[in-house]
Amino acid sequence: MGDLSAMRLDEEHPQRRTARLKLFEPAEMRHGTQVQRVHLLDLSVAGALLHTTEPPEAGSTVMLVCPKFTRMAKVAWIKERRIGLSFIRTLGKAELAETISPPAAR
């Protein structure tokens, strides 16, 4: 799955400027003193879509901790248990490729 050509622009949300890659990866979101397990549903260099049981308020600053990167982000929107994050500092293409690559064989 390490192929960036699989990324696509979101036809439902044409205002998005970056392509998004669908994922289903466990991650951690930190907000203040709260730490919760979340699922990363899609990812781009500019942001992410998460599923969470307790979303923070829109506009909140959170830290997304994934196995291969950590980023500060703003909660751009909330819809039920899904939240959209906008990264404060974008992911580099190499970081994105590393994130979507399969784990190395042992």
C-alpha positions in Angstrom: 0.0 0.0 0.0 3.0 2.3 -0.2 1.9 3.6 -3.6 1.2 7.4 -3.5 -0.5 7.1 -6.9 -3.4 5.4 -5.1 -4.3 8.8 -3.5 -7.2 10.7 -5.0 -8.9 14.0 -4.7 -12.1 13.9 -2.7 -15.0 14.4 -5.2 -17.5 15.0 -2.3 -15.3 17.9 -1.0 -13.8 19.6 -4.1 -12.5 22.4 -1.9 -9.8 20.1 -0.6 -6.5 21.0 -2.1 -4.7 17.7 -1.3 -5.4 14.1 -2.2 -6.4 11.8 0.6 -5.5 8.2 1.1 -8.0 5.9 2.9 -6.6 4.0 5.9 -7.9 2.1 8.9 -5.0 2.5 11.4 -5.1 2.8 15.2 -3.6 6.0 16.6 -3.7 8.1 19.7 -5.1 11.6 20.1 -4.0 13.9 23.0 -6.0 16.9 24.1 -4.9 18.6 27.3 -4.5 15.8 29.8 -6.8 13.5 27.9 -5.3 10.6 25.9 -7.6 8.5 23.8 -7.4 5.7 21.2 -8.7 6.8 17.8 -8.8 5.3 14.3 -7.1 7.1 11.4 -9.6 6.8 8.5 -7.8 8.9 5.8 -4.7 10.9 5.6 -3.1 13.6 3.4 -0.1 15.9 3.7 -2.5 18.5 5.1 -4.8 16.7 7.5 -6.6 13.5 8.6 -10.0 12.1 9.2 -10.4 10.3 12.6 -13.0 8.2 14.3 -13.2 8.8 18.0 -15.7 8.1 20.8 -15.2 11.5 22.5 -14.4 14.3 20.0 -12.9 17.5 21.4 -14.5 20.8 20.4 -14.0 22.2 16.9 -11.1 24.6 16.9 -9.2 22.7 19.6 -5.6 21.9 19.2 -4.7 18.2 19.5 -1.7 16.0 19.1 -2.1 13.0 16.7 0.3 10.2 17.6 0.7 7.5 14.9 3.2 4.7 14.8 5.3 6.6 12.1 4.6 10.3 12.8 3.3 12.8 15.4 1.6 16.0 14.5 -0.1 18.9 16.2 -3.4 19.7 14.5 -6.5 21.8 14.8 -10.0 20.1 14.9 -11.5 21.6 11.7 -14.9 19.9 12.0 -16.9 17.3 13.9 -19.7 15.1 12.6 -20.9 12.6 15.2 -17.8 10.4 16.0 -15.8 11.6 13.0 -13.5 14.6 13.1 -11.4 16.3 10.5 -7.9 17.5 11.5 -5.9 20.2 9.8 -2.2 19.7 10.5 -0.3 22.8 11.8 2.8 21.6 9.9 2.2 19.5 6.9 3.5 16.0 6.4 6.3 15.6 3.9 5.7 13.3 1.0 8.4 10.9 2.4 6.6 10.8 5.8 3.3 10.1 4.0 4.9 7.3 2.0 6.5 5.8 5.1 3.1 6.0 7.0 1.3 4.0 4.3 4.0 1.5 3.6 3.5 -2.0 5.0 5.6 -3.0 8.1 9.0 -4.5 7.3 9.2 -8.3 7.5 11.1 -9.6 10.5 
